[in-house]
């Protein structure tokens, strides 16, 4: 569960960097909302930087 959420949050960060802040916000909010409350605190504590995930959306 958390691995998928972390990859999706990285994708959202790359959407922001790639110039689509609306899609980035929508994706991040959807990921956060799907997680059980016990898992949300882990995401809140992580400092997300741009483009750290193993996905193709990030062009950096």
C-alpha positions as CSV (number, residue, x, y, z in Angstrom):
1,X,0.0,0.0,0.0
2,X,2.7,2.5,1.0
3,X,4.9,1.7,-2.0
4,X,2.2,2.6,-4.4
5,X,1.3,5.7,-2.5
6,X,5.0,6.8,-2.5
7,X,5.4,6.3,-6.2
8,X,2.1,8.1,-6.9
9,X,3.3,11.0,-4.7
10,X,6.6,11.2,-6.7
11,X,4.5,11.2,-9.9
12,X,2.5,14.1,-8.5
13,X,5.7,16.0,-7.6
14,X,6.9,15.5,-11.2
15,X,3.6,16.8,-12.6
16,X,4.2,19.9,-10.6
17,X,7.7,20.3,-11.9
18,X,6.6,19.6,-15.4
19,X,4.1,22.5,-15.2
20,X,0.8,20.9,-14.2
21,X,0.1,22.0,-10.6
22,X,-3.6,21.3,-10.9
23,X,-3.1,17.6,-11.8
24,X,-0.3,17.3,-9.2
25,X,-2.6,18.6,-6.5
26,X,-5.5,16.3,-7.5
27,X,-3.2,13.3,-7.7
28,X,-1.6,14.0,-4.3
29,X,-5.0,14.6,-2.6
30,X,-6.5,11.4,-4.1
31,X,-3.5,9.4,-2.8
32,X,-3.7,10.9,0.6
33,X,-7.5,10.4,0.8
34,X,-7.2,6.7,0.0
35,X,-4.7,5.9,2.7
36,X,-5.9,4.8,6.1
37,X,-5.2,7.5,8.8
38,X,-2.4,5.5,10.4
39,X,-0.5,5.7,7.1
40,X,-1.0,9.4,6.4
41,X,1.3,10.5,9.1
42,X,4.2,8.8,7.4
43,X,3.6,10.8,4.2
44,X,3.3,14.1,6.2
45,X,6.7,13.5,7.7
46,X,8.5,13.0,4.4
47,X,10.0,16.0,2.6
48,X,9.1,15.4,-1.0
49,X,11.6,16.7,-3.6
50,X,11.0,16.7,-7.3
51,X,11.4,13.7,-9.4
52,X,12.7,11.0,-7.1
53,X,10.4,8.1,-8.4
54,X,10.9,5.3,-10.9
55,X,8.4,6.7,-13.3
56,X,8.5,8.2,-16.8
57,X,6.6,11.4,-16.2
58,X,9.6,13.3,-14.8
59,X,11.7,14.8,-17.6
60,X,14.6,16.0,-15.4
